[in-house]
Amino acid sequence: MDKKMQNSSVTLKAKIKKKVKNKNKKDPCEVCDTNLYYNTDFSRRIGLLDEDCNILGWMCPECGSEFTENNELTKLKLEYDGIEGQA
Protein backbone atom coordinates (compact mmCIF):
# COMPACT_ATOMS: atom_id res chain seq x y z
CA MET A 1 0.00 0.00 0.00
CA ASP A 2 1.44 3.36 -0.93
CA LYS A 3 1.93 6.14 1.66
CA LYS A 4 -0.96 8.33 0.41
CA MET A 5 -3.44 5.43 0.47
CA GLN A 6 -2.27 4.42 3.96
CA ASN A 7 -2.76 7.98 5.33
CA SER A 8 -6.27 8.24 3.91
CA SER A 9 -7.30 4.89 5.43
CA VAL A 10 -5.94 5.98 8.83
CA THR A 11 -7.91 9.23 8.58
CA LEU A 12 -11.08 7.34 7.61
CA LYS A 13 -10.67 4.97 10.58
CA ALA A 14 -10.28 7.97 12.92
CA LYS A 15 -13.44 9.58 11.53
CA ILE A 16 -15.43 6.36 11.95
CA LYS A 17 -14.23 5.97 15.55
CA LYS A 18 -15.21 9.56 16.31
CA LYS A 19 -18.74 9.01 14.92
CA VAL A 20 -19.16 5.81 16.95
CA LYS A 21 -18.11 7.62 20.13
CA ASN A 22 -20.71 10.37 19.49
CA LYS A 23 -23.48 7.78 19.00
CA ASN A 24 -22.70 6.18 22.35
CA LYS A 25 -23.24 9.38 24.34
CA LYS A 26 -25.93 8.82 26.92
CA ASP A 27 -27.73 11.01 29.37
CA PRO A 28 -29.87 8.42 31.17
CA CYS A 29 -32.77 9.22 33.50
CA GLU A 30 -31.84 7.84 36.91
CA VAL A 31 -35.34 6.39 37.37
CA CYS A 32 -36.34 4.84 34.03
CA ASP A 33 -32.89 4.75 32.30
CA THR A 34 -34.29 6.44 29.17
CA ASN A 35 -31.59 8.14 27.09
CA LEU A 36 -32.28 11.88 27.36
CA TYR A 37 -29.42 12.85 25.03
CA TYR A 38 -30.66 14.68 21.90
CA ASN A 39 -27.56 16.36 20.45
CA THR A 40 -24.59 18.44 21.61
CA ASP A 41 -26.75 21.56 22.07
CA PHE A 42 -30.03 20.17 23.40
CA SER A 43 -31.40 17.55 25.77
CA ARG A 44 -34.76 15.83 25.98
CA ARG A 45 -35.07 16.96 29.64
CA ILE A 46 -38.08 19.20 30.38
CA GLY A 47 -37.17 22.33 32.35
CA LEU A 48 -39.22 23.21 35.44
CA LEU A 49 -39.69 26.92 36.23
CA ASP A 50 -41.54 28.80 38.96
CA GLU A 51 -43.89 31.73 38.31
CA ASP A 52 -40.92 34.16 38.21
CA CYS A 53 -39.12 32.02 35.59
CA ASN A 54 -36.50 30.79 38.06
CA ILE A 55 -35.19 27.32 37.26
CA LEU A 56 -36.42 24.71 39.74
CA GLY A 57 -35.06 21.63 38.02
CA TRP A 58 -36.05 19.22 35.27
CA MET A 59 -38.46 16.40 34.49
CA CYS A 60 -38.02 13.21 32.50
CA PRO A 61 -40.40 13.17 29.50
CA GLU A 62 -40.79 9.37 29.72
CA CYS A 63 -41.45 8.57 33.39
CA GLY A 64 -42.42 12.06 34.67
CA SER A 65 -39.99 11.95 37.62
CA GLU A 66 -38.71 15.36 38.72
CA PHE A 67 -35.17 16.35 39.70
CA THR A 68 -33.30 19.42 40.98
CA GLU A 69 -30.63 21.13 38.88
CA ASN A 70 -28.09 18.91 40.70
CA ASN A 71 -29.96 15.74 39.59
CA GLU A 72 -31.39 15.07 43.05
CA LEU A 73 -34.73 13.26 42.87
CA THR A 74 -37.68 15.32 44.16
CA LYS A 75 -40.70 13.40 42.76
CA LEU A 76 -40.67 9.75 41.85
CA LYS A 77 -43.32 8.61 39.39
CA LEU A 78 -43.37 4.95 38.44
CA GLU A 79 -45.60 2.50 36.63
CA TYR A 80 -45.14 -1.24 36.98
CA ASP A 81 -47.57 -3.77 35.45
CA GLY A 82 -50.30 -1.15 35.27
CA ILE A 83 -49.82 -0.03 38.89
CA GLU A 84 -48.86 3.63 39.22
CA GLY A 85 -47.21 5.28 42.18
CA GLN A 86 -45.65 8.50 43.38
CA ALA A 87 -43.23 9.16 46.18
C-alpha positions, 0 to 999 in steps of 0.5 A: 500500500502506498503512503498516500493510500495508507494515510487516507485509510488511517484518517477514515478509521479515525473519523469512523471511531469519532462518529461511533463515540458520538453515538454512544453518548448517553444522558440516562434518567436515573429512574427509568434509564431512558436516554435523554441525550438529543444532540450536543446543544439540546437535551430531551429533559423538560425544564421546570420553572416557577412563576418568576421564571427561576429554574427549579429543576427538570423532568423526564419526559418518559417517566415524569420523575422530577429532579433538581438542577443537581440531579437530586430526585424530588418526585418519583413517578413509576408505573409497573404492570399497570400499577402507578405510584408517586413518592 
